[in-house]
Amino acid sequence: MAQVVTRDFLLPVFSEIYEGNRTDKEPFIPFLTRLREKLAELNVSLEEITLVFDKGSNSKGNFNELDEKNIHYVASLSSAYHPELLAVPLDHYRAVDLGDQSLPCYRTCCEVWGKKRAVLIYLSEKLRQGQLRGLTQSLEKKYALLKELKSKLNNPRAHKKNQETVQNKANKILKGERGPELIKVNIIDKGNGRFDIDWELDLLACLNVTEEIFGKRILVTSRDDRSDAEIVSAYFGQSNVELVFKHLKNPYHNAVQPQYHWTDRKIKVHTFICLTSLLLSQLLWKKAKDFGCTYSIESLINMLSDIRKADIVTVTGLKGKPAKVSQLEEMEPELNKLYQELLGSF
């Protein structure tokens, strides 16, 4: 799903779903074209917006389209393709204040996708710690799979193998998440079609990754007229739309999945209903915020879900219709106040 939301209160304004076997960079330009048409209908100029996207949508064609249409953007770049930027000494960075935090940043200009562009690198300890946790989990999984392979190779009842087969199995285990870079596997030929493996962590490579690469995010932007703080803040704004996707994955509210549909039309209708529900939920949250509510959208919906209405039917005789009265159950004072305020705002 491609989704555009407002920066304030995350109101969904434009969305589209596409086939799951397509990479994010493929539908980028078609979606951008339809977004431009939608904004034109709303009399909103593209000069008034800045696209923020991750490296999954990066391609030379996409950047060329942004340049041609003069659409402003802030995007992240893969560190694997820019080792020279990661090697910039930390004493070249300068502190940039972002609200209650300060981030070391380095700004320069270099060629990206065939054109000189403004580039900014920031260093985040929070990002680094998250990457360290991810690396630890990845290494543990790879170690477990290597131990399993070693056990199978040492099984006397195992079929004979050649070295290429064993190497391919080891490579498959190491694939991704810096496995080949950090784990060195040694294949031991025991003769007669029997093999064993040993492995070790490359401490020097691990130190380089964790100290020189982790925690650094490379941003590229057309907003070279903006300050470092404004560029980083714009990129951080991407978390807003990510929060919307998190809402749509909540199994209790507005869940797009699971889907019990197979045809394109029914999937689109199902998604439309979920997004309509999300829009109404976000509008409700906005109303609650206006009254000083500090709850998250999930907590707010959970609270309001506790409000129940009872229909009391009284039979007074054999003739005529029974008397029916609707009555709300008693609520906690805080919930009752919130309900009355929301009820009066619609």
N, C-alpha and C positions, 0 to 999 in steps of 0.2 A: 504494500500500500504506500502510495505517495500522499503526503498530507501537508497542508499549509494551515497554520493557526496564527491567531493574533498574539502579539507579545504579552499583552495584558489579558489575564483570565483564560488564555488558551482556547479561545473560541474557534472551532474548525470552520474555515471559510471556503476551502477548496480541497478536494481529494480525488484520488483515482486509484483503482486497483489494476494490477497487471499480473501476468503469468509468473509463477514462482520460480521457473527455471531460467529467468533472465537476470543478468547482473544489474546492479543499481545504475551503472553508467549508461546502459542501453536506452531505457525510457526517459533519461534525464532531459534531453532536448525536446522530444515530443511533449513531455509534461510541461516543460518550460514554455513551449509555444501555446499550449492551452491555458496556462496560467496568465500569460500576457493577454490573451483574448478575454479572459475573465476579468482581469484588472481594467481592461479598456471598457468593458460593460459597466464597471463601477466607477468609471472616470478617475481611476488611480494611475498615476504615471509610474513607470518602472524606475524612474530616477529617484523616486521616493522610497524605494525598498533596497535592501541589501540581502542577497542570498547567502545563507550559511549552510555549508554542506561538508561532509567528511570525505576522506580519501576514496571511499567506495565508489563515488561518482566521478572520480578524476579520469580524464582522458584528454588528449590533445584536441580532439574534435569538440568536446564540450567547452574547453577554455576558449577555443577559437570562436565558438558561437557567442559566448559571453562577451568577448572582445568586440565582435562584429555588431552586436545589438547594444553595446555600451551598457551592459547590466553589471551593477556593482556586486561584489561578492567578498566573502571571507571564507576560506577553505583550508583544510589541513592537508599536509603532504606526508607521504611515507618517508620515514627516516632512512629506510634502506637505500633510497636513491640519492640521498644528500649527506654522505658521511662528512663532507667538508664543513657543513654547517654544524654538525654535532661536535666537531673537533674544536670549535671556537672556545678559547679559554674563558673560564667563568669570570675572570677579572674584566672581561669586555662587556659583561652584562651590567645592567643598572636596575635598581629597584623601582617598580611601578606599583603605585597604590591602587587597589581595587576594593573599595569599600573598607571592610574590616581586615583585609589581608593585603600582603605585599608580595609580589612575585618578581624574581629576577628575569629580565627580558633583554634580548639582543635583537637589534633591528638592522637590516641591510637591504641591498637590492642585488638580485642575481637572476640568471636566465632560468625560467621555468616554462616548459612546453613551448620553446622557440621564441620567447619574448622576455625582456627584462621586466621583472615584477617586484613589488615590495614584499619582503619576507620578514617575518618576526618569529623569534623562538622564545618560548617562555619555559621556565623551570618550576615544576610543581612537586613538592614533597608528597602531597596527597596522591597525585597521579603515580609517582614512583612507588609508593607503598602498595598501591593497588596492583601495579605491574609485578612487583616482587611476589605478592601473594599468588597471582596468576601463574608466574613462572614456577614457583614452588609446587603448586598443584600439578602443573604440566610435567615437571620432572618426575614427580612421584608416580604418575601414571605410566610414564615411559619406563621407569625403573621396574615397575611391576610387570609390564609386558616383556621386558628383556629377561627378567627372572623366569617368566613362564616359557619363553623361547629356549633359554638355557636348560631348563628342566626337560623339555621335550627332546632337545638334542642329546642329552645324557641318558635318555631312556634306552636301555639295551634292546627294547623291542621296536624302536622307531625305525622307519624305513631309511635306507641310505640316501644321502643327499650329495649334491655337488656344492662347491664353494659359492658359486654364483647365486644359487637358490637361497643359501643362508644369508648372503649379503643383501639380497633383495628383501628378505623378511626383516632384517635389521633396519634397512633403509626405510621401510614402510613404517616401522615403529617410531623411528626418529623424525619422520617427516613433520614439518610444521612446528611453530612455536619455538624456533631457534634450537631444535633438537640436534640437527647435524653440526651446528656451530659449537654447541656446548658439551655434547656427549661424544666421546671417542670410543668406538667399538673395535675390538680386536678379535678377529676370527682365527681360531686355532684348529689347524688340520691335524687330526689324530690318526689319519690314515684309514684306508679301507672304507671310505665313504662316511667316516664319522668325524663330526666337528664339535667344537665347543666355542663359547664366546666369553669374553671379559669386557668390561667397560669402565670408564672413569670420567669424572667431570673435569673438563678443561678449566682449571681455576683462573688462568690468565684471561681466557675468553669470557668467563663468567664475570670476572671483576670489571672488564671493559664494558660489558652490557649493562651491568647493574649500576656502575658509577658514571659512565660516559654517555649512555643512551637513555636509560630509564629516567622518567620524570620530565623529559623534554618533549615539547609539542611544537612542530613547525607549521606556521600559518603563512598562507600567501593571500594577498588581498589587492584589489584595485583601489581601495580606499587609502591611498598613500597620503591623502590630505588629513587623515584622522590621527589622533594621538595613539600611543601604544596602549594606553588604558582603554580607549574606545574600541580598538581592534580586538583586544582580548575579551572585553565585555560582550562584544557582538558575537564572538565565537561561543562564549559561555551560554549565550541565549539559545543555542541549539538544544540545551537540556530541556527547554520548554516543550518542544515538539516531541522529544524523547519521553517526557512525562505523559504526553497524550497517548503515545503508543503503550505506555505502561498501564494507563487507565483501560485501554482497549483489550489488554491481556488479563485484566482482573476477572477471575472466573465468576464473580458475584455481581458485577456491575458492567453493563455495556460490552460484554465479552463478544469479540468477533469470532473467537474459537471457543469450543468446538463448533464446526459447521457440519450440518447433516445434509449438505447439498453437493451436487456434482456438476450441474450445468452452469455456464457462465452467467446467465440471466438471474438464476436464483441466488447465486453467490453475491451478485451485485445488489440485489434487493436486500439480502440479509445484512450486508455491510452498510447499506444506506440506513436501515432501521437502527443499527448500532450507533452510527454516527449522529443520527437525529437525536437518539437518546443521550449521547454524549453532549451534544449542543445544549439540550434542555438542562442537563445536569450542571454544565458549566455556567449557564445563565443563572440557575438557582444558586450556585456557589457565589457568583458575583453579587447577587442580591443579599446573600447572607453576609458577605464581606462588607457591604455598605452599612450593615447594622452592627459592625464590629465583631463579627464571628471570626474566630481564629482557627477553626477546625479545618482539616484537609477535606477535599471533596469526598473521599471514601468514608471518613468519619461522619461527615454531615449526612450522607445518604443512609449510613447505618443508623444514625440517630433518628432520622425522619421515618425510617422503616419501622420503628417501634410504635409509631402512632397508628392506632387501630380504631375503626368505627364500628359500632354495634347497631344493628337494626332491631328495634324492640317492637314486636307485633302483639297487639292486645285484642283478644276476641271478647266482645261484650254481649253478643247475642247470635242467634242463628241467622238473622237477616242482616243484609248490608255487608260492606267490606270491613275487614278487621282494621283497626287503627294501627298505623305504622309510624314510629318515631325513630329517627337516627340520632345517635349520641356518641360523642368521642369518649374513649376511655380516659381515665385520669392520667395525667402526665406529670413528670417532674417539673418543678417551677421553671428551670432553665429551658427545658425542651418546650414547654407551653409558651413561654415568652417568644422563643425563636419561631414557633409555628404561627403565632398570632401576627408577628411582624412580617413573615413571608406571605401569609395569607392576605394581609392588607396591602402588599406591594403589587399584587397581580390584579 
